[in-house]
Amino acid sequence: MPHQTSSDLLPDSATSGSLVPVLVRSIFGGALMGLANLVPGISGGTMLLAAGIYPRFIRAIGELTTLTFRKVSVLTLAGVVGAALLAIAAMAGTIKDLVVDHRWIMYSIFIGLTLGGIPLVWRLIGQNKTRGMWTGAVVGFIGMALIALIQMQGGGSANRDGIVFLFLAGTAGAAAMILPGISGGYLLLLLGAYVPILAGIDAFKDALKGLQFDILFQVGLQVILPVGLGVIIGVLAVSNLLRWLLDRYEPATLGVLLGLLLGAVAGLWPFQQGVAPFPGDSIKGQTVQVDAGGKLYLAETNQPLKTDDYPTVFFRPTPAQIGGSLGLILAGFLTTLLVDRLGREKQRPSGYIALQP
């Protein structure tokens, strides 16, 4: 039987039975992607890769951009996007509080979920363990480890708000969201676009509530529109690029994805906690000040400093915390494997072809 690559795993025609495992993977991966977007430093693309739906998701976007509508592709995008939006809407407050108050527990779970994607990617690679695959894995791991190192050092605090820059920042942020191992939100922070984008969204929502149409038009034209266009272009461009790479340089591309998946764990060291900054420190490009009541606030926007914005420091775990972390990592790892087994598509020796638009 000839070896099946990741492209071969995509059926030329989908039956109702083959759509069920696709839906399982899509919903699981989309839910993880939505939750990942609520956690600083965790990539939504990594979660899709861990759920084993990443190659199909990339190809589904590529198909739809060429106006090729297949049931399996539409179902994949609907499952991922729908589950991600529902997860964000339902769990935003809960996940944020859990990460802030119980960071080592949540990070341990996410490490396990991420590591659980390694057997899936390894199966996609199959017998194509070429020199290019190993080189790609090393490059991907080093690149992701460097990004994690920059993140740990707290680099990047510039604040910019030009229309062209916000468009480019939206494009880069969306591209990072698609790439496994890279957090789109953190990349915006490195670029200095995090504050103006969030401030613009808040201003837009306030103006919408107050029916202040002049502010709606101004903020919409200067912030929402350029960022939104950048996000759309970033998702489409990177998705189609990855689809092209998977079709033509599959071993090397899957090697890079494997390296990104392994390197993503480097930025998720669980034993860290938030600590209150000192007045004069810079948080998200803004200066921390203290008011008359002794409460910290951000000087540029005059907003109170939230505990989830506190910088993190490493701490020495207790033996109980180490044991608990290992147990949670194992639980997350087994969860991903279980979903993979429940949603695994039956492979057939024929009827599978590489997707071409």
Buried (B, 14 or more C-beta within 10 A) or exposed (E): EEEBBBBBBBBEEBEEEBBBBBBBBBBBBBBBBBBBBBBBBBBBBBBBBBBBBBBBBBBBBBBBBEEEEBBBBEBBBBBBBBBBEBBBEEBBEEBBEBBBEEBBBBBBBBBBBBBBBBBBBEBBBBEBBBEBBBBBBBBBBEBBBEBBEBBBEEEBBEBBBEEEBBBBBBBBBBBBBBBBBBBBBBBBBBBBBBBBBBBBBEBBEEBBEEEBEEBBEBBBEBBBBBBBBBBEBBBBBBBBBBBEBBBEBBBBBBBBBBBBBBBBBBBBBBBBBBEEBEEEBBBBBBEBBEEEEEEBBBEEEEBEBEEEBBEBEEEEBEEEBEEBBEEBBBBBBEBBBEBBEEBBBEEEEEEBEBBEE
